Amino acid sequence: PASTAPALGAHALAFNRDGVTSSSLSASGMSTRTSGSTLLACVGRGLLAAGAPTDNAGNSFVQLETAHTYTLWPNSGTALYACEQARGMAGHAVTVPKPKVTDETTLTVVEITGGGSVREVRWREVLSGQPLTSASVTTTGPALLVAWWWGDAGVDLDKTAVPDNGFTVVDSVLASGALVQCAVAVRQVGAAGTYNVTWASTPQQGAQLWLVAVQAA
C-alpha cells in the first residue's frame, strides 16, 4: 500500500527563564504514535553547550547540521536534533540537559507522523533590517515542513512572529523578559517542490531560521 503522507503529530514547547534553577528542561505530556514517526527537537540556550535530548521512550537523537551561535549573543545559540522511526507513547517526554542550572533555555518538540526520513535541513541567520527569509528546502514528494524562528531581540517588550507561504504557528514563547524566544510553524505540502518561509516580527529584529522537510521513508 502507498505510504501515508507525513503530517503533524504531537508537539510541545517548554522554557525556563533566566534564573530558574533546574538541571534539565522537559517538553512533556505528548501522546505520540507507537511507531513510525519522526521526532524533531530544537533547543535554544542562553549558554550554548553540547547535550543531545533524551526521552522516556528509549529513543536516540542525532544532531542535524551543527549548533549555531547568534551574531548579537555569541555565547548563546540553537541546535536541532532528530529521531527517525521513533518509539512513541502516551505521556511522552523529551528532556535536554542544562549545563548551567540557572540558564535560560527553550525546547520545542515536533512529531511527524508517517515521516520516515529527514529529507533536507537548512539554517540561516538573518540580521535586523533584512527580510527574515529562511533558506530553501527541496522535496521529491509530499512532505511536512517544519520551521523555527529564534528571534535575537533583547528582553524588553512582548514579541510577535508570523510566517507566510502557508505556514501555521503551532507553538511559541514570545513574552518579554530574559528567555530564549521562539516560534514553531508547519506546512504540509502534497508535491515535490522548493519551499521557504519569510517571517514578519515585532519589534524589528534578526533571527536564526531553521527549515526542515520530512518525507515518507
N, C-alpha and C positions, 0 to 999 in steps of 0.2 A: 504493500500500500504506500501511497505517497506520504512523505513526511509532513507533519503538522508545521505550519508556518510559525516561526518564532514570534512570541507575544510576551507582553508584560505579565509577570507573575507577582509574587510578594515583593515588597520593598520597604525600607525603613531608613531613618536618619536619626543619629544621636549626636549630642555635642556636650562638651564641658567648656564652660567659660574659663578664662584665665583665673587661676587661684583656686579652682575646685580640686581638692586633693583626692586622687584615685590612681591606682597603678595601671588601670586599663579602662577602656571605654567599650561598651557593648551596644549594638543595634539588635534589639530582641523582639520577641512576640510575633515573629513571622510564621506563617504556615506555608511551607514550600512543598513542591511536588516530591514524591518519594524518590524518583529517579528521573534522569534525562534532562534536567535543567542546567543552565549555565548561571553561575553567580559572579557578579562583578562587585568589588568593594573598592571604593575610592576614599582616601583619607587625607585630610589636611591637618597639618601640625604647626603650632607656633614655633616649635623647635624640631626641624626636620631630622629624623633618625630612622634607621632601619627597624623593621619589625613587621613581618607579614601577619595578616589576620589568621585567627583560628576560629573554629566553631564547635558547637556541641553535637554535630552530626558526624564528626570524624573526617571531614574533608581537608584537603591540602590546597592552599592558594599559591599561585605563582605570580611574580611581578610581571606586569606588562610594561614594555618600554623601560624608562628609568624614572627615578624620582626627580622632581624639578623644584628649584627654589624660585621665589618671587624676586624680580629685579628690585622692588622697593623694600622688601623684607628678606634679606639674603640668608637669614638663619631659619626662615620658615619655608614650607613647601608642601607639595602634594605628591601622592603616589597612587597607582592603580594596580589592583590585583584581580585575578580571575581563578575560578574553578570550573572546569568543563565537566559535564556528566556528573553533576554533584548529587550526593545523597541529601534528601530533604526530610522534613518532619514538622509536626505541629510544635510550636514553641521554639522554633529555630532561632538561634542567637549567634551573631558573628562578633568577635572581640578583637581589638587591637591593643597592644601594649602602649603605655605612656612612659617613655624613658625618664621624663621629668614629671613627677606625680602631680604637680600643680599646673601643667601646661594646658593651654587652650587647644582643643582637639575636636575635629568634626569627622564623623564616619558615616558614609552612605553605603547601602547595600541594595542591589537590584537583582532580582531573579528573572531570567529569560526562559520561559517555558518553550519546549520544542527547539531550544537553541543549543546545538551541539558544538558549534565552532565559532571562535572569535575570528572573524574574517579580517578585520583591519582595525588598527588603533592609531589615532593621531592626536598630538598635543601641540598647542600653540599658546604662547603668551602674547597678549596684545596690550600695549600701554595706553593710558588715558588719552583721549582725544582722537583716537582712531576707531573705525568701526570694529566692534567686538565680534569678528567673524572667525569661526573655527577653521582649521584645516579641513580638507575634504576626505571622505572615505568613499570607496567604490565597492559595490556589491555585485555579485553574479546572479542574484535571485532574491526572493523575499528575505527580509531581514528585520530585526528590531535595532534601531539606532538609539544609543544612549549618550546623552551629552551632559557634561558638568561645567558649570560656571563657578569659578572660585575668585570672587572679586578681591581687589587689593586696596580698597579704601580703608581709612583709619576707623577709630572706634565711634566717632560721632554719627548720629542720625541712623534711623532705620533705612534699609536699602530696598531697592526693587531690582528684579532681573527677569526680563520677559523675552523668550525666544521667538523666532519667526520660522518660516518654512515648514509649518505643520507640526512643530514640536509642542508638547504639552508638559508643563512642570508637574512633577509628581511628589517631590519633596524639596524643602528649602529651610534654611535658617538665615534670616535677613535682619535680625534685630540689631540695634545699636549696642555698643559695649565691646569689651575685649573678648572676642570669639572669632573663629575662622568661619567667615560667611560662605554660603554655598547654595546653589540651586541645581536640581537634577531634572532633566527633561527627556522625554522619549518620543519616538516617532516610529510607527510600523509602516514599512514600505513593501509593496507587493511585487516589485520587479527589479531587475538589475538596473543600476544607475550610479551616479556620483552625487553625493549629498554633502551639504554643510549646514551650518546654522549661525545666524547673527543674533546677538543678544543686545537688547536695549536695557540700560540700567541707570538707576539714580542712587546717590549722587554720581556725577561723572567720575569714572574711574577705569582702571585697566582690569584685566582678569587673566587667570590661567583657564584655558578652554581644552577640555578633553572631549573626544568624539570616538565612539566605538560602534562597529557594526557586528552583530551576531547573527549568523545564518544557521540553518539546519545542518546537521552533520552530513 
